[in-house]
Structures are given as structure tokens and as C-alpha cells.
Amino acid sequence: MRPRTMRKSRIIARMAGLVGMTALAIAPTGCASGWIPTSRVTRIFAPEPVAENPLRVPVNDFEAVWNKTVAEVGAYFDVAEENRLSRTIITEPKISATLLEPWLGDTRTLGDRLEATLQTTRRRAIIKIEPAPNGGFLVKVEVHKELEDLVKPDRQMAGRAVFNNDFPVNRTRETVGPVPVPVGWIPRGRDANLEQAILSGIRSAFFL
């Protein structure tokens, strides 16, 4: 074997030995002290914890809680009424975003967007801010979803006859009792996904 080749072999062997010793020295302490940052990776990719509804905000400044709540709700709805005496925020009803409107965030899941694409739905929110028993405030968010109820299909394609040969008899009937009001929107319950989005935004605004 040539001297130059022997010298290279010795250098490689020494480097391999140093790497092995370093690995043995780090391995026991790494497992014990969390040398591999698995907790940070898990924290980044783990789903956000569910926010309680009502959400307790440990801040005694009512104006700060009110303003940050209004700002967070305003990211999804237009606020219709702010009543500080009753501590209630009411939004305008908003037509739900469809699959063709990905920049709008009021529909949180793919199923909600598909439903809003196939039939008209809308959402409205009611927020109440009440004092908490142990200090701070409780922020309660309710998002109600409604389905449009039409008398007949909108933009109906079926044509009507030009001449109408039916002559209905005009009969006068006396109405007894209250007249039923036609329902324009059918309640479909609450949207828990959007409620969680609003509560999570309020929680992040106060670094909770």
C-alpha cells in the first residue's frame, strides 16, 4: 500500500471514530432532554384546541374586550347593532360563500361551501359579553344558519302559455284567525365551525 493511500485511510478512520463517539455521547442526553424537537413539530401541525363557548377572557377592561370582539366578528360579518347596555352584538345576515368564492371565510368546511353553491343559505351572528364570576368576561358566540325558502324555483325555465283559457270563479272567503306569514328562510341550526373560528380569533387577540 502506498504511503499516501495509508494516510487517507487513517484520516477516514479517525473521522469515523469521532463521529461514532459524538453520537454515543449525544444519544443518551438527547433522549432525556428532548434533543430532537418533536414537541415543537407536533405543536405546529397539531389541530388547534377547541375553544369553550362562552369563552372566558381574563381581562377586566370591557372596552378592550368589546373592541377586539367587534373587530374579529367584522372579519366575517357586517355589524348591524352594537348595544353596550345589553352587551350584545348583532350582525347583518350574510349570504354564505360558495365554492367560487374561496377568499370569503364564513363557510369553514367543503361541505358547507358545496351546500351554499347548490342552494342559497345565509348566516348571522349574535354575540353576548357578560361579566365572569371570577373576574374578566365571558364571550358567547352564536352563528345561526338559514336556508332560503322560495314559493317557486328562481329563474324557472318552464314557459307559460300565451293565452290562458282558464277562468277561475271569483269566490269571496272570510278569513278567520291570524293570517300565516310566508316564511322566507328556514332555520338550519347553528354553525359550530364558524363559532369556533370567531372564538379562536378572539383568543389569539388576547394571547390566551
PyMOL CGO cylinders between C-alpha atoms (Angstrom):
from pymol import cmd
from pymol.cgo import CYLINDER

trace = [
    CYLINDER, 0.00, 0.00, 0.00, 1.27, 3.43, -0.86, 0.3, 1, 1, 1, 1, 1, 1,
    CYLINDER, 1.27, 3.43, -0.86, 2.04, 5.97, 1.90, 0.3, 1, 1, 1, 1, 1, 1,
    CYLINDER, 2.04, 5.97, 1.90, -0.48, 8.45, 0.53, 0.3, 1, 1, 1, 1, 1, 1,
    CYLINDER, -0.48, 8.45, 0.53, -3.23, 5.81, 0.46, 0.3, 1, 1, 1, 1, 1, 1,
    CYLINDER, -3.23, 5.81, 0.46, -2.40, 4.73, 4.02, 0.3, 1, 1, 1, 1, 1, 1,
    CYLINDER, -2.40, 4.73, 4.02, -2.57, 8.34, 5.20, 0.3, 1, 1, 1, 1, 1, 1,
    CYLINDER, -2.57, 8.34, 5.20, -6.05, 8.77, 3.66, 0.3, 1, 1, 1, 1, 1, 1,
    CYLINDER, -6.05, 8.77, 3.66, -7.27, 5.56, 5.30, 0.3, 1, 1, 1, 1, 1, 1,
    CYLINDER, -7.27, 5.56, 5.30, -6.07, 6.72, 8.73, 0.3, 1, 1, 1, 1, 1, 1,
    CYLINDER, -6.07, 6.72, 8.73, -7.78, 10.09, 8.33, 0.3, 1, 1, 1, 1, 1, 1,
    CYLINDER, -7.78, 10.09, 8.33, -11.07, 8.42, 7.32, 0.3, 1, 1, 1, 1, 1, 1,
    CYLINDER, -11.07, 8.42, 7.32, -10.84, 6.00, 10.25, 0.3, 1, 1, 1, 1, 1, 1,
    CYLINDER, -10.84, 6.00, 10.25, -10.22, 8.83, 12.73, 0.3, 1, 1, 1, 1, 1, 1,
    CYLINDER, -10.22, 8.83, 12.73, -13.16, 10.81, 11.36, 0.3, 1, 1, 1, 1, 1, 1,
    CYLINDER, -13.16, 10.81, 11.36, -15.43, 7.78, 11.61, 0.3, 1, 1, 1, 1, 1, 1,
    CYLINDER, -15.43, 7.78, 11.61, -14.33, 7.21, 15.19, 0.3, 1, 1, 1, 1, 1, 1,
    CYLINDER, -14.33, 7.21, 15.19, -15.04, 10.83, 16.14, 0.3, 1, 1, 1, 1, 1, 1,
    CYLINDER, -15.04, 10.83, 16.14, -18.50, 10.69, 14.58, 0.3, 1, 1, 1, 1, 1, 1,
    CYLINDER, -18.50, 10.69, 14.58, -19.29, 7.48, 16.45, 0.3, 1, 1, 1, 1, 1, 1,
    CYLINDER, -19.29, 7.48, 16.45, -18.12, 8.84, 19.79, 0.3, 1, 1, 1, 1, 1, 1,
    CYLINDER, -18.12, 8.84, 19.79, -20.12, 12.04, 19.29, 0.3, 1, 1, 1, 1, 1, 1,
    CYLINDER, -20.12, 12.04, 19.29, -23.25, 10.03, 18.50, 0.3, 1, 1, 1, 1, 1, 1,
    CYLINDER, -23.25, 10.03, 18.50, -22.80, 7.90, 21.63, 0.3, 1, 1, 1, 1, 1, 1,
    CYLINDER, -22.80, 7.90, 21.63, -22.31, 11.00, 23.75, 0.3, 1, 1, 1, 1, 1, 1,
    CYLINDER, -22.31, 11.00, 23.75, -25.38, 12.77, 22.41, 0.3, 1, 1, 1, 1, 1, 1,
    CYLINDER, -25.38, 12.77, 22.41, -27.77, 9.80, 22.28, 0.3, 1, 1, 1, 1, 1, 1,
    CYLINDER, -27.77, 9.80, 22.28, -28.49, 9.32, 26.00, 0.3, 1, 1, 1, 1, 1, 1,
    CYLINDER, -28.49, 9.32, 26.00, -28.74, 13.01, 26.79, 0.3, 1, 1, 1, 1, 1, 1,
    CYLINDER, -28.74, 13.01, 26.79, -30.74, 13.72, 23.66, 0.3, 1, 1, 1, 1, 1, 1,
    CYLINDER, -30.74, 13.72, 23.66, -33.49, 11.25, 24.55, 0.3, 1, 1, 1, 1, 1, 1,
    CYLINDER, -33.49, 11.25, 24.55, -33.71, 12.52, 28.09, 0.3, 1, 1, 1, 1, 1, 1,
    CYLINDER, -33.71, 12.52, 28.09, -33.70, 16.23, 27.34, 0.3, 1, 1, 1, 1, 1, 1,
    CYLINDER, -33.70, 16.23, 27.34, -35.70, 16.14, 24.11, 0.3, 1, 1, 1, 1, 1, 1,
    CYLINDER, -35.70, 16.14, 24.11, -32.81, 16.97, 21.80, 0.3, 1, 1, 1, 1, 1, 1,
    CYLINDER, -32.81, 16.97, 21.80, -35.00, 16.22, 18.75, 0.3, 1, 1, 1, 1, 1, 1,
    CYLINDER, -35.00, 16.22, 18.75, -37.65, 18.97, 18.72, 0.3, 1, 1, 1, 1, 1, 1,
    CYLINDER, -37.65, 18.97, 18.72, -40.62, 16.62, 18.22, 0.3, 1, 1, 1, 1, 1, 1,
    CYLINDER, -40.62, 16.62, 18.22, -42.77, 18.63, 20.62, 0.3, 1, 1, 1, 1, 1, 1,
    CYLINDER, -42.77, 18.63, 20.62, -42.38, 21.78, 18.54, 0.3, 1, 1, 1, 1, 1, 1,
    CYLINDER, -42.38, 21.78, 18.54, -43.21, 19.94, 15.32, 0.3, 1, 1, 1, 1, 1, 1,
    CYLINDER, -43.21, 19.94, 15.32, -46.25, 18.35, 16.94, 0.3, 1, 1, 1, 1, 1, 1,
    CYLINDER, -46.25, 18.35, 16.94, -47.36, 21.73, 18.25, 0.3, 1, 1, 1, 1, 1, 1,
    CYLINDER, -47.36, 21.73, 18.25, -47.18, 23.28, 14.78, 0.3, 1, 1, 1, 1, 1, 1,
    CYLINDER, -47.18, 23.28, 14.78, -49.06, 20.54, 12.93, 0.3, 1, 1, 1, 1, 1, 1,
    CYLINDER, -49.06, 20.54, 12.93, -51.49, 19.59, 15.70, 0.3, 1, 1, 1, 1, 1, 1,
    CYLINDER, -51.49, 19.59, 15.70, -55.08, 20.89, 15.40, 0.3, 1, 1, 1, 1, 1, 1,
    CYLINDER, -55.08, 20.89, 15.40, -55.92, 23.97, 17.43, 0.3, 1, 1, 1, 1, 1, 1,
    CYLINDER, -55.92, 23.97, 17.43, -57.65, 23.14, 20.71, 0.3, 1, 1, 1, 1, 1, 1,
    CYLINDER, -57.65, 23.14, 20.71, -61.40, 23.67, 20.83, 0.3, 1, 1, 1, 1, 1, 1,
    CYLINDER, -61.40, 23.67, 20.83, -62.41, 26.98, 22.38, 0.3, 1, 1, 1, 1, 1, 1,
    CYLINDER, -62.41, 26.98, 22.38, -65.09, 27.00, 25.03, 0.3, 1, 1, 1, 1, 1, 1,
    CYLINDER, -65.09, 27.00, 25.03, -68.34, 28.76, 24.22, 0.3, 1, 1, 1, 1, 1, 1,
    CYLINDER, -68.34, 28.76, 24.22, -68.73, 31.07, 26.11, 0.3, 1, 1, 1, 1, 1, 1,
    CYLINDER, -68.73, 31.07, 26.11, -65.04, 31.89, 26.11, 0.3, 1, 1, 1, 1, 1, 1,
    CYLINDER, -65.04, 31.89, 26.11, -63.60, 33.32, 29.33, 0.3, 1, 1, 1, 1, 1, 1,
    CYLINDER, -63.60, 33.32, 29.33, -61.34, 36.33, 28.70, 0.3, 1, 1, 1, 1, 1, 1,
    CYLINDER, -61.34, 36.33, 28.70, -59.34, 37.18, 31.86, 0.3, 1, 1, 1, 1, 1, 1,
    CYLINDER, -59.34, 37.18, 31.86, -59.27, 40.90, 31.09, 0.3, 1, 1, 1, 1, 1, 1,
    CYLINDER, -59.27, 40.90, 31.09, -61.10, 43.43, 33.27, 0.3, 1, 1, 1, 1, 1, 1,
    CYLINDER, -61.10, 43.43, 33.27, -61.18, 46.14, 30.59, 0.3, 1, 1, 1, 1, 1, 1,
    CYLINDER, -61.18, 46.14, 30.59, -64.64, 45.91, 29.00, 0.3, 1, 1, 1, 1, 1, 1,
    CYLINDER, -64.64, 45.91, 29.00, -63.81, 48.29, 26.16, 0.3, 1, 1, 1, 1, 1, 1,
    CYLINDER, -63.81, 48.29, 26.16, -60.79, 46.23, 25.14, 0.3, 1, 1, 1, 1, 1, 1,
    CYLINDER, -60.79, 46.23, 25.14, -62.82, 43.02, 25.09, 0.3, 1, 1, 1, 1, 1, 1,
    CYLINDER, -62.82, 43.02, 25.09, -65.66, 44.72, 23.23, 0.3, 1, 1, 1, 1, 1, 1,
    CYLINDER, -65.66, 44.72, 23.23, -63.47, 46.33, 20.55, 0.3, 1, 1, 1, 1, 1, 1,
    CYLINDER, -63.47, 46.33, 20.55, -61.45, 43.21, 19.83, 0.3, 1, 1, 1, 1, 1, 1,
    CYLINDER, -61.45, 43.21, 19.83, -64.63, 41.13, 19.64, 0.3, 1, 1, 1, 1, 1, 1,
    CYLINDER, -64.63, 41.13, 19.64, -66.22, 43.58, 17.20, 0.3, 1, 1, 1, 1, 1, 1,
    CYLINDER, -66.22, 43.58, 17.20, -63.06, 43.57, 15.08, 0.3, 1, 1, 1, 1, 1, 1,
    CYLINDER, -63.06, 43.57, 15.08, -62.98, 39.77, 14.94, 0.3, 1, 1, 1, 1, 1, 1,
    CYLINDER, -62.98, 39.77, 14.94, -66.68, 39.48, 14.11, 0.3, 1, 1, 1, 1, 1, 1,
    CYLINDER, -66.68, 39.48, 14.11, -66.26, 42.16, 11.45, 0.3, 1, 1, 1, 1, 1, 1,
    CYLINDER, -66.26, 42.16, 11.45, -63.87, 39.88, 9.58, 0.3, 1, 1, 1, 1, 1, 1,
    CYLINDER, -63.87, 39.88, 9.58, -66.85, 37.63, 8.74, 0.3, 1, 1, 1, 1, 1, 1,
    CYLINDER, -66.85, 37.63, 8.74, -69.98, 39.82, 9.01, 0.3, 1, 1, 1, 1, 1, 1,
    CYLINDER, -69.98, 39.82, 9.01, -71.20, 43.39, 8.78, 0.3, 1, 1, 1, 1, 1, 1,
    CYLINDER, -71.20, 43.39, 8.78, -72.19, 44.52, 12.26, 0.3, 1, 1, 1, 1, 1, 1,
    CYLINDER, -72.19, 44.52, 12.26, -75.80, 45.74, 12.37, 0.3, 1, 1, 1, 1, 1, 1,
    CYLINDER, -75.80, 45.74, 12.37, -76.10, 46.72, 16.03, 0.3, 1, 1, 1, 1, 1, 1,
    CYLINDER, -76.10, 46.72, 16.03, -73.76, 47.33, 18.96, 0.3, 1, 1, 1, 1, 1, 1,
    CYLINDER, -73.76, 47.33, 18.96, -75.59, 47.65, 22.25, 0.3, 1, 1, 1, 1, 1, 1,
    CYLINDER, -75.59, 47.65, 22.25, -73.20, 48.20, 25.13, 0.3, 1, 1, 1, 1, 1, 1,
    CYLINDER, -73.20, 48.20, 25.13, -76.00, 48.40, 27.69, 0.3, 1, 1, 1, 1, 1, 1,
    CYLINDER, -76.00, 48.40, 27.69, -77.21, 44.88, 26.93, 0.3, 1, 1, 1, 1, 1, 1,
    CYLINDER, -77.21, 44.88, 26.93, -73.66, 43.81, 25.96, 0.3, 1, 1, 1, 1, 1, 1,
    CYLINDER, -73.66, 43.81, 25.96, -74.94, 42.39, 22.67, 0.3, 1, 1, 1, 1, 1, 1,
    CYLINDER, -74.94, 42.39, 22.67, -73.56, 42.50, 19.13, 0.3, 1, 1, 1, 1, 1, 1,
    CYLINDER, -73.56, 42.50, 19.13, -75.90, 41.61, 16.24, 0.3, 1, 1, 1, 1, 1, 1,
    CYLINDER, -75.90, 41.61, 16.24, -74.71, 41.21, 12.66, 0.3, 1, 1, 1, 1, 1, 1,
    CYLINDER, -74.71, 41.21, 12.66, -76.42, 41.58, 9.33, 0.3, 1, 1, 1, 1, 1, 1,
    CYLINDER, -76.42, 41.58, 9.33, -77.42, 38.31, 7.63, 0.3, 1, 1, 1, 1, 1, 1,
    CYLINDER, -77.42, 38.31, 7.63, -74.82, 37.35, 5.06, 0.3, 1, 1, 1, 1, 1, 1,
    CYLINDER, -74.82, 37.35, 5.06, -75.26, 35.06, 2.07, 0.3, 1, 1, 1, 1, 1, 1,
    CYLINDER, -75.26, 35.06, 2.07, -72.88, 32.15, 2.57, 0.3, 1, 1, 1, 1, 1, 1,
    CYLINDER, -72.88, 32.15, 2.57, -69.77, 31.86, 0.45, 0.3, 1, 1, 1, 1, 1, 1,
    CYLINDER, -69.77, 31.86, 0.45, -69.76, 29.28, -2.32, 0.3, 1, 1, 1, 1, 1, 1,
    CYLINDER, -69.76, 29.28, -2.32, -67.05, 27.19, -3.96, 0.3, 1, 1, 1, 1, 1, 1,
    CYLINDER, -67.05, 27.19, -3.96, -66.45, 30.07, -6.37, 0.3, 1, 1, 1, 1, 1, 1,
    CYLINDER, -66.45, 30.07, -6.37, -65.61, 32.46, -3.50, 0.3, 1, 1, 1, 1, 1, 1,
    CYLINDER, -65.61, 32.46, -3.50, -62.60, 30.95, -1.73, 0.3, 1, 1, 1, 1, 1, 1,
    CYLINDER, -62.60, 30.95, -1.73, -61.49, 34.34, -0.38, 0.3, 1, 1, 1, 1, 1, 1,
    CYLINDER, -61.49, 34.34, -0.38, -64.55, 34.52, 1.92, 0.3, 1, 1, 1, 1, 1, 1,
    CYLINDER, -64.55, 34.52, 1.92, -64.21, 32.70, 5.24, 0.3, 1, 1, 1, 1, 1, 1,
    CYLINDER, -64.21, 32.70, 5.24, -67.77, 32.47, 6.57, 0.3, 1, 1, 1, 1, 1, 1,
    CYLINDER, -67.77, 32.47, 6.57, -68.16, 28.90, 5.30, 0.3, 1, 1, 1, 1, 1, 1,
    CYLINDER, -68.16, 28.90, 5.30, -65.50, 26.84, 7.04, 0.3, 1, 1, 1, 1, 1, 1,
    CYLINDER, -65.50, 26.84, 7.04, -65.82, 23.37, 5.52, 0.3, 1, 1, 1, 1, 1, 1,
    CYLINDER, -65.82, 23.37, 5.52, -66.02, 21.97, 2.00, 0.3, 1, 1, 1, 1, 1, 1,
    CYLINDER, -66.02, 21.97, 2.00, -69.46, 20.56, 2.75, 0.3, 1, 1, 1, 1, 1, 1,
    CYLINDER, -69.46, 20.56, 2.75, -70.77, 23.98, 3.76, 0.3, 1, 1, 1, 1, 1, 1,
    CYLINDER, -70.77, 23.98, 3.76, -69.40, 25.55, 0.59, 0.3, 1, 1, 1, 1, 1, 1,
    CYLINDER, -69.40, 25.55, 0.59, -70.96, 22.83, -1.56, 0.3, 1, 1, 1, 1, 1, 1,
    CYLINDER, -70.96, 22.83, -1.56, -74.30, 23.33, 0.17, 0.3, 1, 1, 1, 1, 1, 1,
    CYLINDER, -74.30, 23.33, 0.17, -74.12, 27.10, -0.35, 0.3, 1, 1, 1, 1, 1, 1,
    CYLINDER, -74.12, 27.10, -0.35, -73.27, 26.54, -4.02, 0.3, 1, 1, 1, 1, 1, 1,
    CYLINDER, -73.27, 26.54, -4.02, -76.24, 24.28, -4.70, 0.3, 1, 1, 1, 1, 1, 1,
    CYLINDER, -76.24, 24.28, -4.70, -78.79, 26.25, -2.67, 0.3, 1, 1, 1, 1, 1, 1,
    CYLINDER, -78.79, 26.25, -2.67, -78.90, 29.70, -1.13, 0.3, 1, 1, 1, 1, 1, 1,
    CYLINDER, -78.90, 29.70, -1.13, -78.02, 29.83, 2.56, 0.3, 1, 1, 1, 1, 1, 1,
    CYLINDER, -78.02, 29.83, 2.56, -77.15, 32.69, 4.85, 0.3, 1, 1, 1, 1, 1, 1,
    CYLINDER, -77.15, 32.69, 4.85, -75.63, 33.16, 8.29, 0.3, 1, 1, 1, 1, 1, 1,
    CYLINDER, -75.63, 33.16, 8.29, -75.98, 35.72, 11.04, 0.3, 1, 1, 1, 1, 1, 1,
    CYLINDER, -75.98, 35.72, 11.04, -74.26, 36.04, 14.39, 0.3, 1, 1, 1, 1, 1, 1,
    CYLINDER, -74.26, 36.04, 14.39, -75.32, 37.14, 17.87, 0.3, 1, 1, 1, 1, 1, 1,
    CYLINDER, -75.32, 37.14, 17.87, -72.56, 37.80, 20.42, 0.3, 1, 1, 1, 1, 1, 1,
    CYLINDER, -72.56, 37.80, 20.42, -73.06, 38.45, 24.12, 0.3, 1, 1, 1, 1, 1, 1,
    CYLINDER, -73.06, 38.45, 24.12, -70.34, 39.66, 26.52, 0.3, 1, 1, 1, 1, 1, 1,
    CYLINDER, -70.34, 39.66, 26.52, -71.15, 39.08, 30.18, 0.3, 1, 1, 1, 1, 1, 1,
    CYLINDER, -71.15, 39.08, 30.18, -69.04, 39.58, 33.32, 0.3, 1, 1, 1, 1, 1, 1,
    CYLINDER, -69.04, 39.58, 33.32, -67.41, 36.36, 34.54, 0.3, 1, 1, 1, 1, 1, 1,
    CYLINDER, -67.41, 36.36, 34.54, -67.93, 35.28, 38.16, 0.3, 1, 1, 1, 1, 1, 1,
    CYLINDER, -67.93, 35.28, 38.16, -64.20, 35.28, 38.98, 0.3, 1, 1, 1, 1, 1, 1,
    CYLINDER, -64.20, 35.28, 38.98, -63.24, 38.37, 37.00, 0.3, 1, 1, 1, 1, 1, 1,
    CYLINDER, -63.24, 38.37, 37.00, -62.92, 39.05, 33.33, 0.3, 1, 1, 1, 1, 1, 1,
    CYLINDER, -62.92, 39.05, 33.33, -65.68, 38.50, 30.78, 0.3, 1, 1, 1, 1, 1, 1,
    CYLINDER, -65.68, 38.50, 30.78, -67.48, 35.62, 29.07, 0.3, 1, 1, 1, 1, 1, 1,
    CYLINDER, -67.48, 35.62, 29.07, -67.85, 35.97, 25.29, 0.3, 1, 1, 1, 1, 1, 1,
    CYLINDER, -67.85, 35.97, 25.29, -70.66, 33.84, 23.86, 0.3, 1, 1, 1, 1, 1, 1,
    CYLINDER, -70.66, 33.84, 23.86, -70.93, 33.47, 20.08, 0.3, 1, 1, 1, 1, 1, 1,
    CYLINDER, -70.93, 33.47, 20.08, -73.99, 32.12, 18.28, 0.3, 1, 1, 1, 1, 1, 1,
    CYLINDER, -73.99, 32.12, 18.28, -73.96, 31.75, 14.49, 0.3, 1, 1, 1, 1, 1, 1,
    CYLINDER, -73.96, 31.75, 14.49, -77.34, 30.78, 13.02, 0.3, 1, 1, 1, 1, 1, 1,
    CYLINDER, -77.34, 30.78, 13.02, -77.65, 29.25, 9.56, 0.3, 1, 1, 1, 1, 1, 1,
    CYLINDER, -77.65, 29.25, 9.56, -80.78, 29.63, 7.42, 0.3, 1, 1, 1, 1, 1, 1,
    CYLINDER, -80.78, 29.63, 7.42, -81.93, 28.12, 4.13, 0.3, 1, 1, 1, 1, 1, 1,
    CYLINDER, -81.93, 28.12, 4.13, -83.85, 30.21, 1.60, 0.3, 1, 1, 1, 1, 1, 1,
    CYLINDER, -83.85, 30.21, 1.60, -87.48, 29.18, 1.11, 0.3, 1, 1, 1, 1, 1, 1,
    CYLINDER, -87.48, 29.18, 1.11, -88.98, 30.24, -2.22, 0.3, 1, 1, 1, 1, 1, 1,
    CYLINDER, -88.98, 30.24, -2.22, -92.58, 29.86, -3.37, 0.3, 1, 1, 1, 1, 1, 1,
    CYLINDER, -92.58, 29.86, -3.37, -91.33, 28.61, -6.72, 0.3, 1, 1, 1, 1, 1, 1,
    CYLINDER, -91.33, 28.61, -6.72, -87.88, 27.93, -8.18, 0.3, 1, 1, 1, 1, 1, 1,
    CYLINDER, -87.88, 27.93, -8.18, -85.94, 31.07, -9.01, 0.3, 1, 1, 1, 1, 1, 1,
    CYLINDER, -85.94, 31.07, -9.01, -85.30, 31.67, -12.75, 0.3, 1, 1, 1, 1, 1, 1,
    CYLINDER, -85.30, 31.67, -12.75, -87.71, 28.91, -13.67, 0.3, 1, 1, 1, 1, 1, 1,
    CYLINDER, -87.71, 28.91, -13.67, -87.10, 27.70, -17.23, 0.3, 1, 1, 1, 1, 1, 1,
    CYLINDER, -87.10, 27.70, -17.23, -90.62, 26.34, -17.88, 0.3, 1, 1, 1, 1, 1, 1,
    CYLINDER, -90.62, 26.34, -17.88, -92.59, 28.63, -20.16, 0.3, 1, 1, 1, 1, 1, 1,
    CYLINDER, -92.59, 28.63, -20.16, -96.15, 29.79, -19.72, 0.3, 1, 1, 1, 1, 1, 1,
    CYLINDER, -96.15, 29.79, -19.72, -98.91, 29.72, -22.34, 0.3, 1, 1, 1, 1, 1, 1,
    CYLINDER, -98.91, 29.72, -22.34, -99.58, 32.95, -24.17, 0.3, 1, 1, 1, 1, 1, 1,
    CYLINDER, -99.58, 32.95, -24.17, -103.35, 32.57, -23.94, 0.3, 1, 1, 1, 1, 1, 1,
    CYLINDER, -103.35, 32.57, -23.94, -105.00, 31.49, -20.73, 0.3, 1, 1, 1, 1, 1, 1,
    CYLINDER, -105.00, 31.49, -20.73, -108.31, 29.68, -21.28, 0.3, 1, 1, 1, 1, 1, 1,
    CYLINDER, -108.31, 29.68, -21.28, -108.96, 29.05, -17.58, 0.3, 1, 1, 1, 1, 1, 1,
    CYLINDER, -108.96, 29.05, -17.58, -111.39, 31.46, -15.97, 0.3, 1, 1, 1, 1, 1, 1,
    CYLINDER, -111.39, 31.46, -15.97, -111.47, 30.71, -12.25, 0.3, 1, 1, 1, 1, 1, 1,
    CYLINDER, -111.47, 30.71, -12.25, -114.59, 31.64, -10.35, 0.3, 1, 1, 1, 1, 1, 1,
    CYLINDER, -114.59, 31.64, -10.35, -114.05, 34.58, -8.03, 0.3, 1, 1, 1, 1, 1, 1,
    CYLINDER, -114.05, 34.58, -8.03, -115.17, 33.40, -4.60, 0.3, 1, 1, 1, 1, 1, 1,
    CYLINDER, -115.17, 33.40, -4.60, -115.00, 35.62, -1.54, 0.3, 1, 1, 1, 1, 1, 1,
    CYLINDER, -115.00, 35.62, -1.54, -113.95, 33.87, 1.67, 0.3, 1, 1, 1, 1, 1, 1,
    CYLINDER, -113.95, 33.87, 1.67, -113.89, 35.34, 5.13, 0.3, 1, 1, 1, 1, 1, 1,
    CYLINDER, -113.89, 35.34, 5.13, -110.58, 34.81, 6.88, 0.3, 1, 1, 1, 1, 1, 1,
    CYLINDER, -110.58, 34.81, 6.88, -110.89, 33.68, 10.47, 0.3, 1, 1, 1, 1, 1, 1,
    CYLINDER, -110.89, 33.68, 10.47, -107.87, 33.89, 12.75, 0.3, 1, 1, 1, 1, 1, 1,
    CYLINDER, -107.87, 33.89, 12.75, -104.35, 35.14, 12.08, 0.3, 1, 1, 1, 1, 1, 1,
    CYLINDER, -104.35, 35.14, 12.08, -103.07, 35.18, 8.52, 0.3, 1, 1, 1, 1, 1, 1,
    CYLINDER, -103.07, 35.18, 8.52, -99.97, 32.98, 8.16, 0.3, 1, 1, 1, 1, 1, 1,
    CYLINDER, -99.97, 32.98, 8.16, -96.92, 34.91, 7.09, 0.3, 1, 1, 1, 1, 1, 1,
    CYLINDER, -96.92, 34.91, 7.09, -94.92, 33.25, 4.29, 0.3, 1, 1, 1, 1, 1, 1,
    CYLINDER, -94.92, 33.25, 4.29, -91.58, 32.01, 5.55, 0.3, 1, 1, 1, 1, 1, 1,
    CYLINDER, -91.58, 32.01, 5.55, -88.65, 33.29, 3.52, 0.3, 1, 1, 1, 1, 1, 1,
    CYLINDER, -88.65, 33.29, 3.52, -85.88, 31.50, 5.42, 0.3, 1, 1, 1, 1, 1, 1,
    CYLINDER, -85.88, 31.50, 5.42, -85.84, 28.13, 7.14, 0.3, 1, 1, 1, 1, 1, 1,
    CYLINDER, -85.84, 28.13, 7.14, -83.67, 27.80, 10.28, 0.3, 1, 1, 1, 1, 1, 1,
    CYLINDER, -83.67, 27.80, 10.28, -80.96, 25.14, 9.92, 0.3, 1, 1, 1, 1, 1, 1,
    CYLINDER, -80.96, 25.14, 9.92, -79.42, 25.31, 13.37, 0.3, 1, 1, 1, 1, 1, 1,
    CYLINDER, -79.42, 25.31, 13.37, -76.11, 26.77, 14.45, 0.3, 1, 1, 1, 1, 1, 1,
    CYLINDER, -76.11, 26.77, 14.45, -72.76, 26.71, 12.66, 0.3, 1, 1, 1, 1, 1, 1,
    CYLINDER, -72.76, 26.71, 12.66, -70.30, 25.42, 15.25, 0.3, 1, 1, 1, 1, 1, 1,
    CYLINDER, -70.30, 25.42, 15.25, -67.35, 25.65, 12.84, 0.3, 1, 1, 1, 1, 1, 1,
    CYLINDER, -67.35, 25.65, 12.84, -67.74, 29.39, 12.29, 0.3, 1, 1, 1, 1, 1, 1,
    CYLINDER, -67.74, 29.39, 12.29, -68.34, 29.91, 16.00, 0.3, 1, 1, 1, 1, 1, 1,
    CYLINDER, -68.34, 29.91, 16.00, -65.03, 28.21, 16.71, 0.3, 1, 1, 1, 1, 1, 1,
    CYLINDER, -65.03, 28.21, 16.71, -63.26, 30.38, 14.12, 0.3, 1, 1, 1, 1, 1, 1,
    CYLINDER, -63.26, 30.38, 14.12, -64.53, 33.58, 15.76, 0.3, 1, 1, 1, 1, 1, 1,
    CYLINDER, -64.53, 33.58, 15.76, -63.72, 32.37, 19.28, 0.3, 1, 1, 1, 1, 1, 1,
    CYLINDER, -63.72, 32.37, 19.28, -60.24, 31.28, 18.21, 0.3, 1, 1, 1, 1, 1, 1,
    CYLINDER, -60.24, 31.28, 18.21, -59.62, 34.72, 16.73, 0.3, 1, 1, 1, 1, 1, 1,
    CYLINDER, -59.62, 34.72, 16.73, -60.69, 36.40, 19.98, 0.3, 1, 1, 1, 1, 1, 1,
    CYLINDER, -60.69, 36.40, 19.98, -58.49, 34.03, 21.97, 0.3, 1, 1, 1, 1, 1, 1,
    CYLINDER, -58.49, 34.03, 21.97, -55.50, 34.79, 19.75, 0.3, 1, 1, 1, 1, 1, 1,
    CYLINDER, -55.50, 34.79, 19.75, -56.14, 38.53, 20.02, 0.3, 1, 1, 1, 1, 1, 1,
    CYLINDER, -56.14, 38.53, 20.02, -55.64, 38.29, 23.79, 0.3, 1, 1, 1, 1, 1, 1,
    CYLINDER, -55.64, 38.29, 23.79, -52.78, 35.74, 23.51, 0.3, 1, 1, 1, 1, 1, 1,
    CYLINDER, -52.78, 35.74, 23.51, -54.73, 33.15, 25.51, 0.3, 1, 1, 1, 1, 1, 1,
]
cmd.load_cgo(trace, "trace")
